[in-house]
Amino acid sequence: MIAEVTVLERLAAAANILPPINSLYRWQGEIRLARETPLLLKTRRSLFDKLAERISGLHPYETPSILGTVPTFVSEPYETWVNNETAD
């Protein structure tokens, strides 16, 4: 749902939905084990805050893991495509 909404709303140009994983983490003083599905969204830097806010509103977790990375190298055609498929 997050992948579809963010691409439809042009906050992300593409989404990679990875296979489910087991995550072990501490939450509110307890160790938890949960089955989670990692999601990679491709967007432009200027949309990160808006994208993160939208994900937070859609995600069932109180504090979802939302991380941004800046690629060292991006092909010009791919960068152009991402920019064209997202609304700034």
N, CA, C and O atoms as a Maestro MAE file, in Angstrom:
{
 s_m_m2io_version
 :::
 2.0.0
}

f_m_ct {
 s_m_title
 :::
 protein
 m_atom[352] {
  # First column is atom index #
  i_m_mmod_type
  r_m_x_coord
  r_m_y_coord
  r_m_z_coord
  i_m_residue_number
  s_m_chain_name
  s_m_pdb_residue_name
  s_m_pdb_atom_name
  i_m_atomic_number
  :::
  1 25 0.813 -1.191 0.000 1 A "MET " " N  " 7
  2 3 0.000 0.000 0.000 1 A "MET " " CA " 6
  3 2 0.864 1.265 0.000 1 A "MET " " C  " 6
  4 15 0.589 2.201 -0.751 1 A "MET " " O  " 8
  5 25 1.901 1.297 0.834 2 A "ILE " " N  " 7
  6 3 2.781 2.467 0.884 2 A "ILE " " CA " 6
  7 2 3.457 2.667 -0.468 2 A "ILE " " C  " 6
  8 15 3.565 3.792 -0.957 2 A "ILE " " O  " 8
  9 25 3.910 1.574 -1.066 3 A "ALA " " N  " 7
  10 3 4.568 1.670 -2.370 3 A "ALA " " CA " 6
  11 2 3.615 2.252 -3.407 3 A "ALA " " C  " 6
  12 15 3.969 3.189 -4.123 3 A "ALA " " O  " 8
  13 25 2.423 1.706 -3.488 4 A "GLU " " N  " 7
  14 3 1.461 2.157 -4.490 4 A "GLU " " CA " 6
  15 2 1.063 3.619 -4.269 4 A "GLU " " C  " 6
  16 15 1.034 4.397 -5.222 4 A "GLU " " O  " 8
  17 25 0.763 3.993 -3.046 5 A "VAL " " N  " 7
  18 3 0.337 5.359 -2.755 5 A "VAL " " CA " 6
  19 2 1.431 6.359 -3.093 5 A "VAL " " C  " 6
  20 15 1.159 7.379 -3.726 5 A "VAL " " O  " 8
  21 25 2.659 6.086 -2.684 6 A "THR " " N  " 7
  22 3 3.733 7.061 -2.898 6 A "THR " " CA " 6
  23 2 4.096 7.205 -4.373 6 A "THR " " C  " 6
  24 15 4.475 8.291 -4.813 6 A "THR " " O  " 8
  25 25 3.984 6.122 -5.138 7 A "VAL " " N  " 7
  26 3 4.237 6.229 -6.579 7 A "VAL " " CA " 6
  27 2 3.068 6.944 -7.259 7 A "VAL " " C  " 6
  28 15 3.282 7.814 -8.103 7 A "VAL " " O  " 8
  29 25 1.840 6.584 -6.901 8 A "LEU " " N  " 7
  30 3 0.667 7.250 -7.491 8 A "LEU " " CA " 6
  31 2 0.659 8.746 -7.204 8 A "LEU " " C  " 6
  32 15 0.269 9.543 -8.057 8 A "LEU " " O  " 8
  33 25 1.091 9.128 -6.001 9 A "GLU " " N  " 7
  34 3 1.115 10.546 -5.627 9 A "GLU " " CA " 6
  35 2 2.377 11.266 -6.107 9 A "GLU " " C  " 6
  36 15 2.566 12.448 -5.818 9 A "GLU " " O  " 8
  37 25 3.236 10.560 -6.836 10 A "ARG " " N  " 7
  38 3 4.461 11.101 -7.421 10 A "ARG " " CA " 6
  39 2 5.468 11.572 -6.365 10 A "ARG " " C  " 6
  40 15 6.302 12.437 -6.631 10 A "ARG " " O  " 8
  41 25 5.378 10.992 -5.171 11 A "LEU " " N  " 7
  42 3 6.390 11.245 -4.141 11 A "LEU " " CA " 6
  43 2 7.597 10.349 -4.379 11 A "LEU " " C  " 6
  44 15 8.708 10.670 -3.956 11 A "LEU " " O  " 8
  45 25 7.381 9.235 -5.052 12 A "ALA " " N  " 7
  46 3 8.445 8.315 -5.425 12 A "ALA " " CA " 6
  47 2 8.258 7.939 -6.884 12 A "ALA " " C  " 6
  48 15 7.131 7.821 -7.364 12 A "ALA " " O  " 8
  49 25 9.368 7.752 -7.585 13 A "ALA " " N  " 7
  50 3 9.308 7.348 -8.988 13 A "ALA " " CA " 6
  51 2 9.145 5.842 -9.109 13 A "ALA " " C  " 6
  52 15 8.553 5.351 -10.070 13 A "ALA " " O  " 8
  53 25 9.668 5.111 -8.136 14 A "ALA " " N  " 7
  54 3 9.633 3.651 -8.184 14 A "ALA " " CA " 6
  55 2 9.740 3.094 -6.770 14 A "ALA " " C  " 6
  56 15 10.215 3.756 -5.847 14 A "ALA " " O  " 8
  57 25 9.281 1.858 -6.637 15 A "ALA " " N  " 7
  58 3 9.356 1.170 -5.349 15 A "ALA " " CA " 6
  59 2 9.856 -0.246 -5.567 15 A "ALA " " C  " 6
  60 15 9.411 -0.931 -6.488 15 A "ALA " " O  " 8
  61 25 10.773 -0.685 -4.730 16 A "ASN " " N  " 7
  62 3 11.217 -2.071 -4.717 16 A "ASN " " CA " 6
  63 2 10.695 -2.696 -3.429 16 A "ASN " " C  " 6
  64 15 11.059 -2.275 -2.331 16 A "ASN " " O  " 8
  65 25 9.852 -3.689 -3.572 17 A "ILE " " N  " 7
  66 3 9.290 -4.386 -2.421 17 A "ILE " " CA " 6
  67 2 10.088 -5.676 -2.264 17 A "ILE " " C  " 6
  68 15 9.993 -6.584 -3.089 17 A "ILE " " O  " 8
  69 25 10.870 -5.742 -1.199 18 A "LEU " " N  " 7
  70 3 11.772 -6.865 -0.978 18 A "LEU " " CA " 6
  71 2 11.059 -8.000 -0.256 18 A "LEU " " C  " 6
  72 15 9.987 -7.791 0.312 18 A "LEU " " O  " 8
  73 25 11.635 -9.194 -0.267 19 A "PRO " " N  " 7
  74 3 11.031 -10.313 0.453 19 A "PRO " " CA " 6
  75 2 10.977 -10.035 1.959 19 A "PRO " " C  " 6
  76 15 11.842 -9.343 2.494 19 A "PRO " " O  " 8
  77 25 9.965 -10.573 2.635 20 A "PRO " " N  " 7
  78 3 9.864 -10.366 4.085 20 A "PRO " " CA " 6
  79 2 11.104 -10.866 4.829 20 A "PRO " " C  " 6
  80 15 11.755 -11.828 4.421 20 A "PRO " " O  " 8
  81 25 11.404 -10.184 5.927 21 A "ILE " " N  " 7
  82 3 12.542 -10.522 6.777 21 A "ILE " " CA " 6
  83 2 12.074 -10.592 8.230 21 A "ILE " " C  " 6
  84 15 11.001 -10.095 8.571 21 A "ILE " " O  " 8
  85 25 12.882 -11.208 9.069 22 A "ASN " " N  " 7
  86 3 12.648 -11.176 10.513 22 A "ASN " " CA " 6
  87 2 13.488 -10.053 11.091 22 A "ASN " " C  " 6
  88 15 14.686 -9.967 10.821 22 A "ASN " " O  " 8
  89 25 12.867 -9.193 11.882 23 A "SER " " N  " 7
  90 3 13.581 -8.088 12.510 23 A "SER " " CA " 6
  91 2 13.509 -8.239 14.021 23 A "SER " " C  " 6
  92 15 12.448 -8.509 14.585 23 A "SER " " O  " 8
  93 25 14.642 -8.063 14.658 24 A "LEU " " N  " 7
  94 3 14.743 -8.103 16.113 24 A "LEU " " CA " 6
  95 2 15.131 -6.715 16.575 24 A "LEU " " C  " 6
  96 15 16.113 -6.153 16.091 24 A "LEU " " O  " 8
  97 25 14.369 -6.151 17.510 25 A "TYR " " N  " 7
  98 3 14.630 -4.783 17.942 25 A "TYR " " CA " 6
  99 2 14.078 -4.562 19.350 25 A "TYR " " C  " 6
  100 15 13.250 -5.332 19.836 25 A "TYR " " O  " 8
  101 25 14.554 -3.498 19.991 26 A "ARG " " N  " 7
  102 3 14.054 -3.113 21.302 26 A "ARG " " CA " 6
  103 2 13.007 -2.020 21.102 26 A "ARG " " C  " 6
  104 15 13.252 -1.028 20.416 26 A "ARG " " O  " 8
  105 25 11.832 -2.215 21.712 27 A "TRP " " N  " 7
  106 3 10.773 -1.217 21.620 27 A "TRP " " CA " 6
  107 2 10.093 -1.109 22.975 27 A "TRP " " C  " 6
  108 15 9.590 -2.099 23.506 27 A "TRP " " O  " 8
  109 25 10.079 0.081 23.524 28 A "GLN " " N  " 7
  110 3 9.456 0.377 24.810 28 A "GLN " " CA " 6
  111 2 9.922 -0.586 25.898 28 A "GLN " " C  " 6
  112 15 9.127 -1.118 26.672 28 A "GLN " " O  " 8
  113 25 11.244 -0.791 25.930 29 A "GLY " " N  " 7
  114 3 11.862 -1.594 26.974 29 A "GLY " " CA " 6
  115 2 11.789 -3.095 26.771 29 A "GLY " " C  " 6
  116 15 12.260 -3.851 27.622 29 A "GLY " " O  " 8
  117 25 11.218 -3.542 25.679 30 A "GLU " " N  " 7
  118 3 11.099 -4.980 25.412 30 A "GLU " " CA " 6
  119 2 11.795 -5.333 24.111 30 A "GLU " " C  " 6
  120 15 11.866 -4.522 23.188 30 A "GLU " " O  " 8
  121 25 12.307 -6.556 24.050 31 A "ILE " " N  " 7
  122 3 12.876 -7.074 22.805 31 A "ILE " " CA " 6
  123 2 11.725 -7.663 22.002 31 A "ILE " " C  " 6
  124 15 10.942 -8.464 22.512 31 A "ILE " " O  " 8
  125 25 11.636 -7.259 20.753 32 A "ARG " " N  " 7
  126 3 10.548 -7.726 19.883 32 A "ARG " " CA " 6
  127 2 11.123 -8.399 18.643 32 A "ARG " " C  " 6
  128 15 12.209 -8.060 18.173 32 A "ARG " " O  " 8
  129 25 10.377 -9.345 18.139 33 A "LEU " " N  " 7
  130 3 10.700 -10.013 16.880 33 A "LEU " " CA " 6
  131 2 9.480 -9.843 15.984 33 A "LEU " " C  " 6
  132 15 8.367 -10.199 16.371 33 A "LEU " " O  " 8
  133 25 9.688 -9.302 14.792 34 A "ALA " " N  " 7
  134 3 8.569 -9.054 13.880 34 A "ALA " " CA " 6
  135 2 8.951 -9.446 12.463 34 A "ALA " " C  " 6
  136 15 10.115 -9.356 12.073 34 A "ALA " " O  " 8
  137 25 7.979 -9.875 11.713 35 A "ARG " " N  " 7
  138 3 8.142 -10.149 10.287 35 A "ARG " " CA " 6
  139 2 7.850 -8.826 9.574 35 A "ARG " " C  " 6
  140 15 6.764 -8.265 9.722 35 A "ARG " " O  " 8
  141 25 8.815 -8.332 8.805 36 A "GLU " " N  " 7
  142 3 8.681 -7.048 8.128 36 A "GLU " " CA " 6
  143 2 9.031 -7.191 6.649 36 A "GLU " " C  " 6
  144 15 9.766 -8.097 6.255 36 A "GLU " " O  " 8
  145 25 8.496 -6.291 5.847 37 A "THR " " N  " 7
  146 3 8.790 -6.266 4.416 37 A "THR " " CA " 6
  147 2 9.541 -4.982 4.102 37 A "THR " " C  " 6
  148 15 8.952 -3.902 4.142 37 A "THR " " O  " 8
  149 25 10.832 -5.076 3.791 38 A "PRO " " N  " 7
  150 3 11.595 -3.871 3.440 38 A "PRO " " CA " 6
  151 2 11.083 -3.252 2.132 38 A "PRO " " C  " 6
  152 15 10.675 -3.953 1.206 38 A "PRO " " O  " 8
  153 25 11.118 -1.934 2.092 39 A "LEU " " N  " 7
  154 3 10.648 -1.195 0.928 39 A "LEU " " CA " 6
  155 2 11.681 -0.132 0.590 39 A "LEU " " C  " 6
  156 15 12.075 0.656 1.450 39 A "LEU " " O  " 8
  157 25 12.116 -0.111 -0.656 40 A "LEU " " N  " 7
  158 3 13.027 0.924 -1.142 40 A "LEU " " CA " 6
  159 2 12.260 1.818 -2.097 40 A "LEU " " C  " 6
  160 15 11.665 1.344 -3.065 40 A "LEU " " O  " 8
  161 25 12.275 3.105 -1.823 41 A "LEU " " N  " 7
  162 3 11.593 4.073 -2.685 41 A "LEU " " CA " 6
  163 2 12.619 4.995 -3.329 41 A "LEU " " C  " 6
  164 15 13.544 5.462 -2.664 41 A "LEU " " O  " 8
  165 25 12.460 5.252 -4.605 42 A "LYS " " N  " 7
  166 3 13.373 6.125 -5.340 42 A "LYS " " CA " 6
  167 2 12.701 7.476 -5.514 42 A "LYS " " C  " 6
  168 15 11.609 7.568 -6.074 42 A "LYS " " O  " 8
  169 25 13.362 8.527 -5.029 43 A "THR " " N  " 7
  170 3 12.808 9.862 -5.116 43 A "THR " " CA " 6
  171 2 13.941 10.861 -5.222 43 A "THR " " C  " 6
  172 15 15.113 10.485 -5.268 43 A "THR " " O  " 8
  173 25 13.595 12.115 -5.261 44 A "ARG " " N  " 7
  174 3 14.617 13.162 -5.262 44 A "ARG " " CA " 6
  175 2 14.779 13.702 -3.846 44 A "ARG " " C  " 6
  176 15 13.861 13.612 -3.031 44 A "ARG " " O  " 8
  177 25 15.919 14.248 -3.567 45 A "ARG " " N  " 7
  178 3 16.252 14.737 -2.226 45 A "ARG " " CA " 6
  179 2 15.218 15.748 -1.710 45 A "ARG " " C  " 6
  180 15 14.858 15.726 -0.533 45 A "ARG " " O  " 8
  181 25 14.752 16.621 -2.583 46 A "SER " " N  " 7
  182 3 13.829 17.673 -2.164 46 A "SER " " CA " 6
  183 2 12.473 17.136 -1.707 46 A "SER " " C  " 6
  184 15 11.718 17.861 -1.057 46 A "SER " " O  " 8
  185 25 12.149 15.890 -2.029 47 A "LEU " " N  " 7
  186 3 10.869 15.305 -1.626 47 A "LEU " " CA " 6
  187 2 10.975 14.432 -0.382 47 A "LEU " " C  " 6
  188 15 9.965 13.904 0.082 47 A "LEU " " O  " 8
  189 25 12.180 14.269 0.169 48 A "PHE " " N  " 7
  190 3 12.359 13.333 1.277 48 A "PHE " " CA " 6
  191 2 11.435 13.640 2.460 48 A "PHE " " C  " 6
  192 15 10.768 12.731 2.954 48 A "PHE " " O  " 8
  193 25 11.375 14.866 2.920 49 A "ASP " " N  " 7
  194 3 10.558 15.190 4.097 49 A "ASP " " CA " 6
  195 2 9.073 14.919 3.840 49 A "ASP " " C  " 6
  196 15 8.381 14.370 4.698 49 A "ASP " " O  " 8
  197 25 8.600 15.295 2.686 50 A "LYS " " N  " 7
  198 3 7.195 15.064 2.346 50 A "LYS " " CA " 6
  199 2 6.910 13.566 2.225 50 A "LYS " " C  " 6
  200 15 5.870 13.090 2.679 50 A "LYS " " O  " 8
  201 25 7.825 12.837 1.621 51 A "LEU " " N  " 7
  202 3 7.691 11.382 1.495 51 A "LEU " " CA " 6
  203 2 7.693 10.728 2.873 51 A "LEU " " C  " 6
  204 15 6.858 9.869 3.155 51 A "LEU " " O  " 8
  205 25 8.619 11.128 3.723 52 A "ALA " " N  " 7
  206 3 8.699 10.559 5.078 52 A "ALA " " CA " 6
  207 2 7.422 10.826 5.863 52 A "ALA " " C  " 6
  208 15 6.950 9.953 6.591 52 A "ALA " " O  " 8
  209 25 6.864 12.006 5.725 53 A "GLU " " N  " 7
  210 3 5.611 12.343 6.413 53 A "GLU " " CA " 6
  211 2 4.467 11.468 5.913 53 A "GLU " " C  " 6
  212 15 3.644 11.004 6.701 53 A "GLU " " O  " 8
  213 25 4.418 11.246 4.612 54 A "ARG " " N  " 7
  214 3 3.349 10.415 4.029 54 A "ARG " " CA " 6
  215 2 3.490 8.974 4.481 54 A "ARG " " C  " 6
  216 15 2.498 8.333 4.829 54 A "ARG " " O  " 8
  217 25 4.719 8.454 4.481 55 A "ILE " " N  " 7
  218 3 4.958 7.088 4.941 55 A "ILE " " CA " 6
  219 2 4.529 6.951 6.395 55 A "ILE " " C  " 6
  220 15 3.862 5.980 6.752 55 A "ILE " " O  " 8
  221 25 4.898 7.900 7.231 56 A "SER " " N  " 7
  222 3 4.538 7.861 8.649 56 A "SER " " CA " 6
  223 2 3.027 7.804 8.840 56 A "SER " " C  " 6
  224 15 2.543 7.129 9.749 56 A "SER " " O  " 8
  225 25 2.283 8.501 7.998 57 A "GLY " " N  " 7
  226 3 0.833 8.486 8.091 57 A "GLY " " CA " 6
  227 2 0.194 7.188 7.641 57 A "GLY " " C  " 6
  228 15 -0.909 6.854 8.071 57 A "GLY " " O  " 8
  229 25 0.878 6.455 6.779 58 A "LEU " " N  " 7
  230 3 0.350 5.193 6.245 58 A "LEU " " CA " 6
  231 2 0.834 3.962 7.006 58 A "LEU " " C  " 6
  232 15 0.168 2.927 7.001 58 A "LEU " " O  " 8
  233 25 1.976 4.069 7.650 59 A "HIS " " N  " 7
  234 3 2.616 2.911 8.276 59 A "HIS " " CA " 6
  235 2 1.955 2.571 9.607 59 A "HIS " " C  " 6
  236 15 1.575 3.472 10.356 59 A "HIS " " O  " 8
  237 25 1.812 1.279 9.912 60 A "PRO " " N  " 7
  238 3 1.189 0.899 11.185 60 A "PRO " " CA " 6
  239 2 2.077 1.134 12.412 60 A "PRO " " C  " 6
  240 15 1.567 1.197 13.530 60 A "PRO " " O  " 8
  241 25 3.384 1.264 12.225 61 A "TYR " " N  " 7
  242 3 4.281 1.483 13.364 61 A "TYR " " CA " 6
  243 2 4.218 2.939 13.819 61 A "TYR " " C  " 6
  244 15 4.029 3.848 13.011 61 A "TYR " " O  " 8
  245 25 4.376 3.140 15.103 62 A "GLU " " N  " 7
  246 3 4.448 4.498 15.659 62 A "GLU " " CA " 6
  247 2 5.703 5.216 15.164 62 A "GLU " " C  " 6
  248 15 5.681 6.419 14.903 62 A "GLU " " O  " 8
  249 25 6.790 4.467 15.040 63 A "THR " " N  " 7
  250 3 8.068 5.023 14.585 63 A "THR " " CA " 6
  251 2 8.652 4.117 13.495 63 A "THR " " C  " 6
  252 15 9.538 3.309 13.775 63 A "THR " " O  " 8
  253 25 8.164 4.245 12.257 64 A "PRO " " N  " 7
  254 3 8.710 3.400 11.193 64 A "PRO " " CA " 6
  255 2 10.152 3.802 10.863 64 A "PRO " " C  " 6
  256 15 10.554 4.949 11.055 64 A "PRO " " O  " 8
  257 25 10.899 2.848 10.372 65 A "SER " " N  " 7
  258 3 12.276 3.101 9.954 65 A "SER " " CA " 6
  259 2 12.249 3.754 8.573 65 A "SER " " C  " 6
  260 15 11.953 3.106 7.569 65 A "SER " " O  " 8
  261 25 12.561 5.043 8.545 66 A "ILE " " N  " 7
  262 3 12.597 5.798 7.287 66 A "ILE " " CA " 6
  263 2 13.995 6.388 7.173 66 A "ILE " " C  " 6
  264 15 14.362 7.300 7.914 66 A "ILE " " O  " 8
  265 25 14.760 5.860 6.242 67 A "LEU " " N  " 7
  266 3 16.153 6.266 6.070 67 A "LEU " " CA " 6
  267 2 16.364 6.772 4.651 67 A "LEU " " C  " 6
  268 15 15.845 6.195 3.695 67 A "LEU " " O  " 8
  269 25 17.113 7.832 4.519 68 A "GLY " " N  " 7
  270 3 17.463 8.347 3.204 68 A "GLY " " CA " 6
  271 2 18.947 8.184 2.961 68 A "GLY " " C  " 6
  272 15 19.762 8.423 3.852 68 A "GLY " " O  " 8
  273 25 19.291 7.779 1.763 69 A "THR " " N  " 7
  274 3 20.695 7.690 1.382 69 A "THR " " CA " 6
  275 2 20.908 8.519 0.115 69 A "THR " " C  " 6
  276 15 20.029 8.616 -0.741 69 A "THR " " O  " 8
  277 25 22.061 9.095 0.022 70 A "VAL " " N  " 7
  278 3 22.414 9.862 -1.166 70 A "VAL " " CA " 6
  279 2 23.390 9.018 -1.975 70 A "VAL " " C  " 6
  280 15 24.479 8.703 -1.495 70 A "VAL " " O  " 8
  281 25 23.013 8.649 -3.194 71 A "PRO " " N  " 7
  282 3 23.913 7.822 -3.996 71 A "PRO " " CA " 6
  283 2 25.163 8.595 -4.408 71 A "PRO " " C  " 6
  284 15 25.112 9.796 -4.675 71 A "PRO " " O  " 8
  285 25 26.253 7.897 -4.453 72 A "THR " " N  " 7
  286 3 27.507 8.506 -4.885 72 A "THR " " CA " 6
  287 2 27.501 8.752 -6.389 72 A "THR " " C  " 6
  288 15 27.971 9.783 -6.870 72 A "THR " " O  " 8
  289 25 26.966 7.796 -7.107 73 A "PHE " " N  " 7
  290 3 26.912 7.900 -8.564 73 A "PHE " " CA " 6
  291 2 25.526 7.506 -9.049 73 A "PHE " " C  " 6
  292 15 24.958 6.516 -8.586 73 A "PHE " " O  " 8
  293 25 24.985 8.278 -9.978 74 A "VAL " " N  " 7
  294 3 23.690 7.978 -10.592 74 A "VAL " " CA " 6
  295 2 23.822 8.281 -12.080 74 A "VAL " " C  " 6
  296 15 24.334 9.333 -12.464 74 A "VAL " " O  " 8
  297 25 23.361 7.360 -12.907 75 A "SER " " N  " 7
  298 3 23.427 7.645 -14.347 75 A "SER " " CA " 6
  299 2 22.485 8.804 -14.668 75 A "SER " " C  " 6
  300 15 21.412 8.936 -14.079 75 A "SER " " O  " 8
  301 25 22.903 9.621 -15.597 76 A "GLU " " N  " 7
  302 3 22.117 10.797 -15.959 76 A "GLU " " CA " 6
  303 2 20.725 10.424 -16.464 76 A "GLU " " C  " 6
  304 15 19.753 11.075 -16.081 76 A "GLU " " O  " 8
  305 25 20.594 9.396 -17.313 77 A "PRO " " N  " 7
  306 3 19.241 9.033 -17.769 77 A "PRO " " CA " 6
  307 2 18.328 8.597 -16.614 77 A "PRO " " C  " 6
  308 15 17.138 8.913 -16.617 77 A "PRO " " O  " 8
  309 25 18.872 7.878 -15.634 78 A "TYR " " N  " 7
  310 3 18.055 7.435 -14.502 78 A "TYR " " CA " 6
  311 2 17.652 8.618 -13.627 78 A "TYR " " C  " 6
  312 15 16.506 8.713 -13.188 78 A "TYR " " O  " 8
  313 25 18.589 9.506 -13.379 79 A "GLU " " N  " 7
  314 3 18.282 10.691 -12.573 79 A "GLU " " CA " 6
  315 2 17.207 11.543 -13.251 79 A "GLU " " C  " 6
  316 15 16.302 12.049 -12.588 79 A "GLU " " O  " 8
  317 25 17.309 11.697 -14.557 80 A "THR " " N  " 7
  318 3 16.310 12.446 -15.310 80 A "THR " " CA " 6
  319 2 14.952 11.772 -15.207 80 A "THR " " C  " 6
  320 15 13.935 12.441 -15.026 80 A "THR " " O  " 8
  321 25 14.932 10.459 -15.320 81 A "TRP " " N  " 7
  322 3 13.678 9.715 -15.210 81 A "TRP " " CA " 6
  323 2 13.040 9.909 -13.831 81 A "TRP " " C  " 6
  324 15 11.842 10.175 -13.737 81 A "TRP " " O  " 8
  325 25 13.833 9.777 -12.761 82 A "VAL " " N  " 7
  326 3 13.305 9.983 -11.406 82 A "VAL " " CA " 6
  327 2 12.733 11.398 -11.275 82 A "VAL " " C  " 6
  328 15 11.639 11.578 -10.741 82 A "VAL " " O  " 8
  329 25 13.455 12.381 -11.752 83 A "ASN " " N  " 7
  330 3 12.991 13.758 -11.676 83 A "ASN " " CA " 6
  331 2 11.696 13.962 -12.466 83 A "ASN " " C  " 6
  332 15 10.816 14.707 -12.035 83 A "ASN " " O  " 8
  333 25 11.582 13.302 -13.618 84 A "ASN " " N  " 7
  334 3 10.390 13.449 -14.438 84 A "ASN " " CA " 6
  335 2 9.179 12.731 -13.833 84 A "ASN " " C  " 6
  336 15 8.039 13.142 -14.050 84 A "ASN " " O  " 8
  337 25 9.423 11.676 -13.086 85 A "GLU " " N  " 7
  338 3 8.328 10.870 -12.525 85 A "GLU " " CA " 6
  339 2 7.902 11.314 -11.127 85 A "GLU " " C  " 6
  340 15 6.955 10.760 -10.567 85 A "GLU " " O  " 8
  341 25 8.574 12.283 -10.570 86 A "THR " " N  " 7
  342 3 8.195 12.801 -9.254 86 A "THR " " CA " 6
  343 2 7.800 14.263 -9.397 86 A "THR " " C  " 6
  344 15 8.270 14.968 -10.290 86 A "THR " " O  " 8
  345 25 6.930 14.701 -8.501 87 A "ALA " " N  " 7
  346 3 6.452 16.082 -8.540 87 A "ALA " " CA " 6
  347 2 7.127 16.866 -7.421 87 A "ALA " " C  " 6
  348 15 7.009 16.504 -6.250 87 A "ALA " " O  " 8
  349 25 7.824 17.921 -7.769 88 A "ASP " " N  " 7
  350 3 8.531 18.709 -6.752 88 A "ASP " " CA " 6
  351 2 7.703 19.889 -6.323 88 A "ASP " " C  " 6
  352 15 8.134 20.668 -5.473 88 A "ASP " " O  " 8
  :::
 }
 m_bond[351] {
  # First column is bond index #
  i_m_from
  i_m_to
  i_m_order
  :::
  1 1 2 1
  2 2 3 1
  3 3 4 2
  4 3 5 1
  5 5 6 1
  6 6 7 1
  7 7 8 2
  8 7 9 1
  9 9 10 1
  10 10 11 1
  11 11 12 2
  12 11 13 1
  13 13 14 1
  14 14 15 1
  15 15 16 2
  16 15 17 1
  17 17 18 1
  18 18 19 1
  19 19 20 2
  20 19 21 1
  21 21 22 1
  22 22 23 1
  23 23 24 2
  24 23 25 1
  25 25 26 1
  26 26 27 1
  27 27 28 2
  28 27 29 1
  29 29 30 1
  30 30 31 1
  31 31 32 2
  32 31 33 1
  33 33 34 1
  34 34 35 1
  35 35 36 2
  36 35 37 1
  37 37 38 1
  38 38 39 1
  39 39 40 2
  40 39 41 1
  41 41 42 1
  42 42 43 1
  43 43 44 2
  44 43 45 1
  45 45 46 1
  46 46 47 1
  47 47 48 2
  48 47 49 1
  49 49 50 1
  50 50 51 1
  51 51 52 2
  52 51 53 1
  53 53 54 1
  54 54 55 1
  55 55 56 2
  56 55 57 1
  57 57 58 1
  58 58 59 1
  59 59 60 2
  60 59 61 1
  61 61 62 1
  62 62 63 1
  63 63 64 2
  64 63 65 1
  65 65 66 1
  66 66 67 1
  67 67 68 2
  68 67 69 1
  69 69 70 1
  70 70 71 1
  71 71 72 2
  72 71 73 1
  73 73 74 1
  74 74 75 1
  75 75 76 2
  76 75 77 1
  77 77 78 1
  78 78 79 1
  79 79 80 2
  80 79 81 1
  81 81 82 1
  82 82 83 1
  83 83 84 2
  84 83 85 1
  85 85 86 1
  86 86 87 1
  87 87 88 2
  88 87 89 1
  89 89 90 1
  90 90 91 1
  91 91 92 2
  92 91 93 1
  93 93 94 1
  94 94 95 1
  95 95 96 2
  96 95 97 1
  97 97 98 1
  98 98 99 1
  99 99 100 2
  100 99 101 1
  101 101 102 1
  102 102 103 1
  103 103 104 2
  104 103 105 1
  105 105 106 1
  106 106 107 1
  107 107 108 2
  108 107 109 1
  109 109 110 1
  110 110 111 1
  111 111 112 2
  112 111 113 1
  113 113 114 1
  114 114 115 1
  115 115 116 2
  116 115 117 1
  117 117 118 1
  118 118 119 1
  119 119 120 2
  120 119 121 1
  121 121 122 1
  122 122 123 1
  123 123 124 2
  124 123 125 1
  125 125 126 1
  126 126 127 1
  127 127 128 2
  128 127 129 1
  129 129 130 1
  130 130 131 1
  131 131 132 2
  132 131 133 1
  133 133 134 1
  134 134 135 1
  135 135 136 2
  136 135 137 1
  137 137 138 1
  138 138 139 1
  139 139 140 2
  140 139 141 1
  141 141 142 1
  142 142 143 1
  143 143 144 2
  144 143 145 1
  145 145 146 1
  146 146 147 1
  147 147 148 2
  148 147 149 1
  149 149 150 1
  150 150 151 1
  151 151 152 2
  152 151 153 1
  153 153 154 1
  154 154 155 1
  155 155 156 2
  156 155 157 1
  157 157 158 1
  158 158 159 1
  159 159 160 2
  160 159 161 1
  161 161 162 1
  162 162 163 1
  163 163 164 2
  164 163 165 1
  165 165 166 1
  166 166 167 1
  167 167 168 2
  168 167 169 1
  169 169 170 1
  170 170 171 1
  171 171 172 2
  172 171 173 1
  173 173 174 1
  174 174 175 1
  175 175 176 2
  176 175 177 1
  177 177 178 1
  178 178 179 1
  179 179 180 2
  180 179 181 1
  181 181 182 1
  182 182 183 1
  183 183 184 2
  184 183 185 1
  185 185 186 1
  186 186 187 1
  187 187 188 2
  188 187 189 1
  189 189 190 1
  190 190 191 1
  191 191 192 2
  192 191 193 1
  193 193 194 1
  194 194 195 1
  195 195 196 2
  196 195 197 1
  197 197 198 1
  198 198 199 1
  199 199 200 2
  200 199 201 1
  201 201 202 1
  202 202 203 1
  203 203 204 2
  204 203 205 1
  205 205 206 1
  206 206 207 1
  207 207 208 2
  208 207 209 1
  209 209 210 1
  210 210 211 1
  211 211 212 2
  212 211 213 1
  213 213 214 1
  214 214 215 1
  215 215 216 2
  216 215 217 1
  217 217 218 1
  218 218 219 1
  219 219 220 2
  220 219 221 1
  221 221 222 1
  222 222 223 1
  223 223 224 2
  224 223 225 1
  225 225 226 1
  226 226 227 1
  227 227 228 2
  228 227 229 1
  229 229 230 1
  230 230 231 1
  231 231 232 2
  232 231 233 1
  233 233 234 1
  234 234 235 1
  235 235 236 2
  236 235 237 1
  237 237 238 1
  238 238 239 1
  239 239 240 2
  240 239 241 1
  241 241 242 1
  242 242 243 1
  243 243 244 2
  244 243 245 1
  245 245 246 1
  246 246 247 1
  247 247 248 2
  248 247 249 1
  249 249 250 1
  250 250 251 1
  251 251 252 2
  252 251 253 1
  253 253 254 1
  254 254 255 1
  255 255 256 2
  256 255 257 1
  257 257 258 1
  258 258 259 1
  259 259 260 2
  260 259 261 1
  261 261 262 1
  262 262 263 1
  263 263 264 2
  264 263 265 1
  265 265 266 1
  266 266 267 1
  267 267 268 2
  268 267 269 1
  269 269 270 1
  270 270 271 1
  271 271 272 2
  272 271 273 1
  273 273 274 1
  274 274 275 1
  275 275 276 2
  276 275 277 1
  277 277 278 1
  278 278 279 1
  279 279 280 2
  280 279 281 1
  281 281 282 1
  282 282 283 1
  283 283 284 2
  284 283 285 1
  285 285 286 1
  286 286 287 1
  287 287 288 2
  288 287 289 1
  289 289 290 1
  290 290 291 1
  291 291 292 2
  292 291 293 1
  293 293 294 1
  294 294 295 1
  295 295 296 2
  296 295 297 1
  297 297 298 1
  298 298 299 1
  299 299 300 2
  300 299 301 1
  301 301 302 1
  302 302 303 1
  303 303 304 2
  304 303 305 1
  305 305 306 1
  306 306 307 1
  307 307 308 2
  308 307 309 1
  309 309 310 1
  310 310 311 1
  311 311 312 2
  312 311 313 1
  313 313 314 1
  314 314 315 1
  315 315 316 2
  316 315 317 1
  317 317 318 1
  318 318 319 1
  319 319 320 2
  320 319 321 1
  321 321 322 1
  322 322 323 1
  323 323 324 2
  324 323 325 1
  325 325 326 1
  326 326 327 1
  327 327 328 2
  328 327 329 1
  329 329 330 1
  330 330 331 1
  331 331 332 2
  332 331 333 1
  333 333 334 1
  334 334 335 1
  335 335 336 2
  336 335 337 1
  337 337 338 1
  338 338 339 1
  339 339 340 2
  340 339 341 1
  341 341 342 1
  342 342 343 1
  343 343 344 2
  344 343 345 1
  345 345 346 1
  346 346 347 1
  347 347 348 2
  348 347 349 1
  349 349 350 1
  350 350 351 1
  351 351 352 2
  :::
 }
}
